Amino acid sequence: MHNHPSGDPTPSQADIQMTKAIVDIAKPLGIAVHDHIIVGKNGHTSFKGMRLI
């Protein structure tokens, strides 16, 4: 989970790439990443909800 100081919770390409890298690294260690949430001024975005995880 993190916030975007701009207020826009839309994931950037860097957010998507970093989340994929974390998921790929964690999986062989038996660690499940359940979601990545970005908080903005007027709401939030869930990677699971967007089917990015």
PDB file of N, CA, C and O in Angstrom, chain B, residues numbered from 101:
ATOM      1  N   MET B 101       0.848  -1.165   0.000  1.00  0.00           N
ATOM      2  CA  MET B 101       0.000   0.000   0.000  1.00  0.00           C
ATOM      3  C   MET B 101       0.895   1.229   0.000  1.00  0.00           C
ATOM      4  O   MET B 101       1.915   1.280   0.687  1.00  0.00           O
ATOM      5  N   HIS B 102       0.490   2.211  -0.783  1.00  0.00           N
ATOM      6  CA  HIS B 102       1.172   3.505  -0.750  1.00  0.00           C
ATOM      7  C   HIS B 102       0.221   4.580  -1.248  1.00  0.00           C
ATOM      8  O   HIS B 102      -0.876   4.287  -1.722  1.00  0.00           O
ATOM      9  N   ASN B 103       0.650   5.811  -1.137  1.00  0.00           N
ATOM     10  CA  ASN B 103      -0.189   6.899  -1.609  1.00  0.00           C
ATOM     11  C   ASN B 103       0.470   7.618  -2.777  1.00  0.00           C
ATOM     12  O   ASN B 103       1.680   7.525  -2.980  1.00  0.00           O
ATOM     13  N   HIS B 104      -0.333   8.323  -3.526  1.00  0.00           N
ATOM     14  CA  HIS B 104       0.149   9.195  -4.585  1.00  0.00           C
ATOM     15  C   HIS B 104      -0.123  10.626  -4.136  1.00  0.00           C
ATOM     16  O   HIS B 104      -1.281  11.041  -4.084  1.00  0.00           O
ATOM     17  N   PRO B 105       0.907  11.380  -3.815  1.00  0.00           N
ATOM     18  CA  PRO B 105       0.708  12.752  -3.363  1.00  0.00           C
ATOM     19  C   PRO B 105      -0.045  13.624  -4.371  1.00  0.00           C
ATOM     20  O   PRO B 105      -0.640  14.634  -3.995  1.00  0.00           O
ATOM     21  N   SER B 106      -0.022  13.240  -5.637  1.00  0.00           N
ATOM     22  CA  SER B 106      -0.748  14.000  -6.655  1.00  0.00           C
ATOM     23  C   SER B 106      -2.256  13.914  -6.426  1.00  0.00           C
ATOM     24  O   SER B 106      -3.012  14.756  -6.910  1.00  0.00           O
ATOM     25  N   GLY B 107      -2.691  12.884  -5.680  1.00  0.00           N
ATOM     26  CA  GLY B 107      -4.108  12.685  -5.429  1.00  0.00           C
ATOM     27  C   GLY B 107      -4.762  11.701  -6.380  1.00  0.00           C
ATOM     28  O   GLY B 107      -5.874  11.241  -6.123  1.00  0.00           O
ATOM     29  N   ASP B 108      -4.090  11.371  -7.480  1.00  0.00           N
ATOM     30  CA  ASP B 108      -4.627  10.441  -8.478  1.00  0.00           C
ATOM     31  C   ASP B 108      -4.164   9.024  -8.144  1.00  0.00           C
ATOM     32  O   ASP B 108      -2.966   8.745  -8.201  1.00  0.00           O
ATOM     33  N   PRO B 109      -5.092   8.119  -7.796  1.00  0.00           N
ATOM     34  CA  PRO B 109      -4.688   6.768  -7.415  1.00  0.00           C
ATOM     35  C   PRO B 109      -4.440   5.814  -8.586  1.00  0.00           C
ATOM     36  O   PRO B 109      -4.272   4.613  -8.378  1.00  0.00           O
ATOM     37  N   THR B 110      -4.416   6.335  -9.808  1.00  0.00           N
ATOM     38  CA  THR B 110      -4.169   5.486 -10.973  1.00  0.00           C
ATOM     39  C   THR B 110      -2.740   4.939 -10.917  1.00  0.00           C
ATOM     40  O   THR B 110      -1.799   5.709 -10.723  1.00  0.00           O
ATOM     41  N   PRO B 111      -2.559   3.620 -11.084  1.00  0.00           N
ATOM     42  CA  PRO B 111      -1.212   3.051 -11.045  1.00  0.00           C
ATOM     43  C   PRO B 111      -0.371   3.524 -12.223  1.00  0.00           C
ATOM     44  O   PRO B 111      -0.840   3.582 -13.359  1.00  0.00           O
ATOM     45  N   SER B 112       0.875   3.860 -11.930  1.00  0.00           N
ATOM     46  CA  SER B 112       1.828   4.207 -12.983  1.00  0.00           C
ATOM     47  C   SER B 112       2.434   2.918 -13.533  1.00  0.00           C
ATOM     48  O   SER B 112       2.274   1.849 -12.945  1.00  0.00           O
ATOM     49  N   GLN B 113       3.120   3.025 -14.646  1.00  0.00           N
ATOM     50  CA  GLN B 113       3.818   1.851 -15.191  1.00  0.00           C
ATOM     51  C   GLN B 113       4.857   1.353 -14.188  1.00  0.00           C
ATOM     52  O   GLN B 113       5.068   0.146 -14.065  1.00  0.00           O
ATOM     53  N   ALA B 114       5.505   2.271 -13.471  1.00  0.00           N
ATOM     54  CA  ALA B 114       6.483   1.871 -12.454  1.00  0.00           C
ATOM     55  C   ALA B 114       5.810   1.102 -11.322  1.00  0.00           C
ATOM     56  O   ALA B 114       6.369   0.127 -10.820  1.00  0.00           O
ATOM     57  N   ASP B 115       4.613   1.529 -10.915  1.00  0.00           N
ATOM     58  CA  ASP B 115       3.865   0.806  -9.883  1.00  0.00           C
ATOM     59  C   ASP B 115       3.567  -0.617 -10.339  1.00  0.00           C
ATOM     60  O   ASP B 115       3.747  -1.574  -9.585  1.00  0.00           O
ATOM     61  N   ILE B 116       3.113  -0.744 -11.574  1.00  0.00           N
ATOM     62  CA  ILE B 116       2.751  -2.062 -12.119  1.00  0.00           C
ATOM     63  C   ILE B 116       3.980  -2.952 -12.229  1.00  0.00           C
ATOM     64  O   ILE B 116       3.927  -4.122 -11.848  1.00  0.00           O
ATOM     65  N   GLN B 117       5.079  -2.424 -12.738  1.00  0.00           N
ATOM     66  CA  GLN B 117       6.304  -3.210 -12.902  1.00  0.00           C
ATOM     67  C   GLN B 117       6.879  -3.636 -11.550  1.00  0.00           C
ATOM     68  O   GLN B 117       7.302  -4.781 -11.388  1.00  0.00           O
ATOM     69  N   MET B 118       6.893  -2.723 -10.588  1.00  0.00           N
ATOM     70  CA  MET B 118       7.433  -3.049  -9.270  1.00  0.00           C
ATOM     71  C   MET B 118       6.576  -4.105  -8.584  1.00  0.00           C
ATOM     72  O   MET B 118       7.112  -5.018  -7.955  1.00  0.00           O
ATOM     73  N   THR B 119       5.271  -3.998  -8.694  1.00  0.00           N
ATOM     74  CA  THR B 119       4.381  -4.985  -8.078  1.00  0.00           C
ATOM     75  C   THR B 119       4.596  -6.354  -8.699  1.00  0.00           C
ATOM     76  O   THR B 119       4.651  -7.357  -7.988  1.00  0.00           O
ATOM     77  N   LYS B 120       4.717  -6.403 -10.026  1.00  0.00           N
ATOM     78  CA  LYS B 120       4.974  -7.685 -10.699  1.00  0.00           C
ATOM     79  C   LYS B 120       6.289  -8.283 -10.220  1.00  0.00           C
ATOM     80  O   LYS B 120       6.371  -9.487  -9.975  1.00  0.00           O
ATOM     81  N   ALA B 121       7.319  -7.452 -10.084  1.00  0.00           N
ATOM     82  CA  ALA B 121       8.621  -7.945  -9.615  1.00  0.00           C
ATOM     83  C   ALA B 121       8.513  -8.498  -8.194  1.00  0.00           C
ATOM     84  O   ALA B 121       9.074  -9.551  -7.891  1.00  0.00           O
ATOM     85  N   ILE B 122       7.798  -7.794  -7.330  1.00  0.00           N
ATOM     86  CA  ILE B 122       7.635  -8.260  -5.948  1.00  0.00           C
ATOM     87  C   ILE B 122       6.876  -9.585  -5.912  1.00  0.00           C
ATOM     88  O   ILE B 122       7.260 -10.499  -5.183  1.00  0.00           O
ATOM     89  N   VAL B 123       5.800  -9.694  -6.696  1.00  0.00           N
ATOM     90  CA  VAL B 123       5.025 -10.938  -6.759  1.00  0.00           C
ATOM     91  C   VAL B 123       5.912 -12.082  -7.255  1.00  0.00           C
ATOM     92  O   VAL B 123       5.891 -13.173  -6.685  1.00  0.00           O
ATOM     93  N   ASP B 124       6.687 -11.841  -8.306  1.00  0.00           N
ATOM     94  CA  ASP B 124       7.553 -12.877  -8.882  1.00  0.00           C
ATOM     95  C   ASP B 124       8.647 -13.318  -7.912  1.00  0.00           C
ATOM     96  O   ASP B 124       8.988 -14.499  -7.859  1.00  0.00           O
ATOM     97  N   ILE B 125       9.194 -12.382  -7.152  1.00  0.00           N
ATOM     98  CA  ILE B 125      10.253 -12.707  -6.186  1.00  0.00           C
ATOM     99  C   ILE B 125       9.675 -13.412  -4.963  1.00  0.00           C
ATOM    100  O   ILE B 125      10.297 -14.327  -4.424  1.00  0.00           O
ATOM    101  N   ALA B 126       8.496 -12.996  -4.524  1.00  0.00           N
ATOM    102  CA  ALA B 126       7.898 -13.550  -3.310  1.00  0.00           C
ATOM    103  C   ALA B 126       7.370 -14.967  -3.499  1.00  0.00           C
ATOM    104  O   ALA B 126       7.417 -15.776  -2.572  1.00  0.00           O
ATOM    105  N   LYS B 127       6.868 -15.273  -4.694  1.00  0.00           N
ATOM    106  CA  LYS B 127       6.219 -16.563  -4.932  1.00  0.00           C
ATOM    107  C   LYS B 127       7.102 -17.767  -4.581  1.00  0.00           C
ATOM    108  O   LYS B 127       6.645 -18.651  -3.856  1.00  0.00           O
ATOM    109  N   PRO B 128       8.355 -17.836  -5.070  1.00  0.00           N
ATOM    110  CA  PRO B 128       9.179 -19.006  -4.731  1.00  0.00           C
ATOM    111  C   PRO B 128       9.517 -19.102  -3.238  1.00  0.00           C
ATOM    112  O   PRO B 128       9.913 -20.161  -2.752  1.00  0.00           O
ATOM    113  N   LEU B 129       9.357 -17.996  -2.526  1.00  0.00           N
ATOM    114  CA  LEU B 129       9.617 -18.008  -1.090  1.00  0.00           C
ATOM    115  C   LEU B 129       8.381 -18.388  -0.284  1.00  0.00           C
ATOM    116  O   LEU B 129       8.417 -18.426   0.946  1.00  0.00           O
ATOM    117  N   GLY B 130       7.278 -18.670  -0.995  1.00  0.00           N
ATOM    118  CA  GLY B 130       6.041 -19.051  -0.327  1.00  0.00           C
ATOM    119  C   GLY B 130       5.274 -17.864   0.239  1.00  0.00           C
ATOM    120  O   GLY B 130       4.418 -18.029   1.109  1.00  0.00           O
ATOM    121  N   ILE B 131       5.582 -16.670  -0.255  1.00  0.00           N
ATOM    122  CA  ILE B 131       4.910 -15.460   0.217  1.00  0.00           C
ATOM    123  C   ILE B 131       3.904 -15.032  -0.837  1.00  0.00           C
ATOM    124  O   ILE B 131       4.260 -14.831  -1.998  1.00  0.00           O
ATOM    125  N   ALA B 132       2.651 -14.893  -0.434  1.00  0.00           N
ATOM    126  CA  ALA B 132       1.598 -14.476  -1.351  1.00  0.00           C
ATOM    127  C   ALA B 132       1.352 -12.974  -1.195  1.00  0.00           C
ATOM    128  O   ALA B 132       1.190 -12.469  -0.084  1.00  0.00           O
ATOM    129  N   VAL B 133       1.326 -12.283  -2.310  1.00  0.00           N
ATOM    130  CA  VAL B 133       0.951 -10.872  -2.309  1.00  0.00           C
ATOM    131  C   VAL B 133      -0.534 -10.833  -2.649  1.00  0.00           C
ATOM    132  O   VAL B 133      -0.930 -11.202  -3.754  1.00  0.00           O
ATOM    133  N   HIS B 134      -1.343 -10.392  -1.714  1.00  0.00           N
ATOM    134  CA  HIS B 134      -2.793 -10.427  -1.898  1.00  0.00           C
ATOM    135  C   HIS B 134      -3.333  -9.217  -2.635  1.00  0.00           C
ATOM    136  O   HIS B 134      -4.345  -9.322  -3.329  1.00  0.00           O
ATOM    137  N   ASP B 135      -2.684  -8.076  -2.501  1.00  0.00           N
ATOM    138  CA  ASP B 135      -3.160  -6.866  -3.168  1.00  0.00           C
ATOM    139  C   ASP B 135      -2.095  -5.786  -3.056  1.00  0.00           C
ATOM    140  O   ASP B 135      -1.167  -5.889  -2.254  1.00  0.00           O
ATOM    141  N   HIS B 136      -2.240  -4.771  -3.856  1.00  0.00           N
ATOM    142  CA  HIS B 136      -1.439  -3.554  -3.785  1.00  0.00           C
ATOM    143  C   HIS B 136      -2.450  -2.430  -3.941  1.00  0.00           C
ATOM    144  O   HIS B 136      -3.141  -2.338  -4.956  1.00  0.00           O
ATOM    145  N   ILE B 137      -2.529  -1.588  -2.939  1.00  0.00           N
ATOM    146  CA  ILE B 137      -3.529  -0.520  -2.934  1.00  0.00           C
ATOM    147  C   ILE B 137      -2.826   0.827  -3.008  1.00  0.00           C
ATOM    148  O   ILE B 137      -1.865   1.086  -2.283  1.00  0.00           O
ATOM    149  N   ILE B 138      -3.321   1.673  -3.893  1.00  0.00           N
ATOM    150  CA  ILE B 138      -2.818   3.039  -4.000  1.00  0.00           C
ATOM    151  C   ILE B 138      -3.924   3.966  -3.516  1.00  0.00           C
ATOM    152  O   ILE B 138      -5.065   3.890  -3.972  1.00  0.00           O
ATOM    153  N   VAL B 139      -3.562   4.842  -2.583  1.00  0.00           N
ATOM    154  CA  VAL B 139      -4.521   5.781  -2.003  1.00  0.00           C
ATOM    155  C   VAL B 139      -4.298   7.151  -2.620  1.00  0.00           C
ATOM    156  O   VAL B 139      -3.167   7.624  -2.730  1.00  0.00           O
ATOM    157  N   GLY B 140      -5.395   7.779  -3.019  1.00  0.00           N
ATOM    158  CA  GLY B 140      -5.343   9.126  -3.571  1.00  0.00           C
ATOM    159  C   GLY B 140      -6.275  10.040  -2.805  1.00  0.00           C
ATOM    160  O   GLY B 140      -6.893   9.635  -1.820  1.00  0.00           O
ATOM    161  N   LYS B 141      -6.370  11.262  -3.262  1.00  0.00           N
ATOM    162  CA  LYS B 141      -7.175  12.273  -2.568  1.00  0.00           C
ATOM    163  C   LYS B 141      -8.647  11.881  -2.492  1.00  0.00           C
ATOM    164  O   LYS B 141      -9.278  12.054  -1.448  1.00  0.00           O
ATOM    165  N   ASN B 142      -9.195  11.364  -3.568  1.00  0.00           N
ATOM    166  CA  ASN B 142     -10.626  11.073  -3.611  1.00  0.00           C
ATOM    167  C   ASN B 142     -10.950   9.591  -3.757  1.00  0.00           C
ATOM    168  O   ASN B 142     -12.024   9.236  -4.243  1.00  0.00           O
ATOM    169  N   GLY B 143     -10.038   8.731  -3.344  1.00  0.00           N
ATOM    170  CA  GLY B 143     -10.331   7.309  -3.460  1.00  0.00           C
ATOM    171  C   GLY B 143      -9.084   6.466  -3.450  1.00  0.00           C
ATOM    172  O   GLY B 143      -8.013   6.914  -3.041  1.00  0.00           O
ATOM    173  N   HIS B 144      -9.234   5.245  -3.904  1.00  0.00           N
ATOM    174  CA  HIS B 144      -8.117   4.306  -3.932  1.00  0.00           C
ATOM    175  C   HIS B 144      -8.244   3.395  -5.152  1.00  0.00           C
ATOM    176  O   HIS B 144      -9.292   3.324  -5.792  1.00  0.00           O
ATOM    177  N   THR B 145      -7.159   2.710  -5.449  1.00  0.00           N
ATOM    178  CA  THR B 145      -7.127   1.726  -6.521  1.00  0.00           C
ATOM    179  C   THR B 145      -6.565   0.426  -5.954  1.00  0.00           C
ATOM    180  O   THR B 145      -5.558   0.430  -5.246  1.00  0.00           O
ATOM    181  N   SER B 146      -7.219  -0.672  -6.268  1.00  0.00           N
ATOM    182  CA  SER B 146      -6.780  -1.994  -5.844  1.00  0.00           C
ATOM    183  C   SER B 146      -6.263  -2.752  -7.066  1.00  0.00           C
ATOM    184  O   SER B 146      -6.977  -2.905  -8.057  1.00  0.00           O
ATOM    185  N   PHE B 147      -5.019  -3.224  -6.991  1.00  0.00           N
ATOM    186  CA  PHE B 147      -4.481  -4.003  -8.101  1.00  0.00           C
ATOM    187  C   PHE B 147      -5.276  -5.293  -8.284  1.00  0.00           C
ATOM    188  O   PHE B 147      -5.481  -5.745  -9.411  1.00  0.00           O
ATOM    189  N   LYS B 148      -5.720  -5.880  -7.187  1.00  0.00           N
ATOM    190  CA  LYS B 148      -6.535  -7.101  -7.288  1.00  0.00           C
ATOM    191  C   LYS B 148      -7.860  -6.772  -7.996  1.00  0.00           C
ATOM    192  O   LYS B 148      -8.316  -7.520  -8.861  1.00  0.00           O
ATOM    193  N   GLY B 149      -8.461  -5.653  -7.616  1.00  0.00           N
ATOM    194  CA  GLY B 149      -9.718  -5.244  -8.238  1.00  0.00           C
ATOM    195  C   GLY B 149      -9.571  -4.953  -9.718  1.00  0.00           C
ATOM    196  O   GLY B 149     -10.508  -5.152 -10.492  1.00  0.00           O
ATOM    197  N   MET B 150      -8.383  -4.478 -10.119  1.00  0.00           N
ATOM    198  CA  MET B 150      -8.116  -4.202 -11.533  1.00  0.00           C
ATOM    199  C   MET B 150      -7.583  -5.431 -12.270  1.00  0.00           C
ATOM    200  O   MET B 150      -7.267  -5.373 -13.458  1.00  0.00           O
ATOM    201  N   ARG B 151      -7.491  -6.538 -11.542  1.00  0.00           N
ATOM    202  CA  ARG B 151      -6.959  -7.800 -12.084  1.00  0.00           C
ATOM    203  C   ARG B 151      -5.510  -7.678 -12.545  1.00  0.00           C
ATOM    204  O   ARG B 151      -5.106  -8.306 -13.523  1.00  0.00           O
ATOM    205  N   LEU B 152      -4.735  -6.864 -11.832  1.00  0.00           N
ATOM    206  CA  LEU B 152      -3.312  -6.724 -12.106  1.00  0.00           C
ATOM    207  C   LEU B 152      -2.501  -7.682 -11.249  1.00  0.00           C
ATOM    208  O   LEU B 152      -1.302  -7.857 -11.468  1.00  0.00           O
ATOM    209  N   ILE B 153      -3.158  -8.305 -10.269  1.00  0.00           N
ATOM    210  CA  ILE B 153      -2.518  -9.342  -9.439  1.00  0.00           C
ATOM    211  C   ILE B 153      -3.395 -10.580  -9.549  1.00  0.00           C
ATOM    212  O   ILE B 153      -3.089 -11.609  -8.947  1.00  0.00           O
TER     213      ILE B 153
END
